[in-house]
Amino acid sequence: MHTLEMGVVTLINRNHLLIFILTIGVFGILNTEMGFIGILPAIAEHFDVSISKAGLLVSLFALAVAVSGPIVPLLFSGINRKKVMLLVLGIFVLGNIVSIFTTNFNVLLVARIIPAFFHPVYVSIAISVAASSVREEEAPKAISKVFIGVSAGMVVGVPIASFIANSASLQMAMVFFTVINALVFIATVLFVPSIPVKERLSYGAQVSVLKKSVTWLSIVAIILLNSAVFGVYTYFAEYLEKVTNMPSNTISLILLLYGAANIIGNVIAGKLLINHAIKSVVIFPILLGAVYILLFIFGQFSIPMAIITLIWGILAGVGANMNQYLMSSSAPEAPDFANGLFLSSCNIGTTVGAAIGGMFIARMGISYVVFVGLLSVVLSFVTIVVRNRTFASAKLRT
């Protein structure tokens, strides 16, 4: 083999390893966030607090991510990527260690909230580094691999943490979070090269992307799309229990099916965004709306619901990548800040969707929670069409 060919192969292998480490890193960060959902009852019992108070460990974490999303990645945008990743992973490891040993709920809350502020930095950098490690046309595929870690962290971490807490102890579930982050920290030290920032953008230059209407249209579209997915998914277990009349064991399997389908959706999204990006983001809300109509019609039947869940999970995985594409393509000149905006918009959308979903359930019943999804996809479709036209006009002017 020629020296040049060997060099290319070595580079490709390094890039694959880098993206793998970033994917596991994102899994560890998201697992630390979402995994607590699976152990909230155990936390409430262990610390002798109400389940609603224990829920602050999840809701305040999400709020901290939403608030820090655009700000913290901006502040760290000029610092060596590897150093920032190690800083964030170190903070998560320390926070998890405190969580293992503390006997005070307020200390646990602080140990959760402080890392949450740094959550958007790692995820933002992981997306940016993955995209820049390959050719520009291959960037969506590299990003989709990182999003596998996002999907796995959001969905798979919940049943794993719950299983460990129930079969071993609450502390061992927290050890699980710690070990994942610590292993990624070590892998980053050993295998991730120094990644200095080549062209440092001023804060003003990055924030100036907010002057563009396409940026704000993308933010609104992402909020609506995330609201469409999580406004329904937040209450999906209850929907399966009360509408489909599924037993608890079957519900767990269906939720696991949804999570696995998310990962499939991430793989599909990488290919779609490379070849048919604009068409895909327009068609996506139409397909999601069709799934919700089917969900409403066939909600009482177990087998159709399993099939619908599989399709819905794939679309949700695709949607996470679509959201990132909408924002990154709107502000390519400020990738870290754009990814921070993307993460904030996602968390706002999740919060808004869950709140409106709760209102629909309170007024109309659990069967009608799908209407949150339908309303959101209609509004998101209109926003995306306007956004794409604005985007096309801006490109023509340049």
Salt bridges, closest charged atoms under 4 A:
GLU33 OE1 - HIS119 NE2 3.15
GLU137 OE2 - ARG135 NE 2.87
GLU138 OE2 - ARG135 NH2 3.95
GLU238 OE2 - LYS242 NZ 3.11
GLU333 OE2 - LYS212 NZ 3.18
ASP336 OD2 - ARG81 NH1 2.39
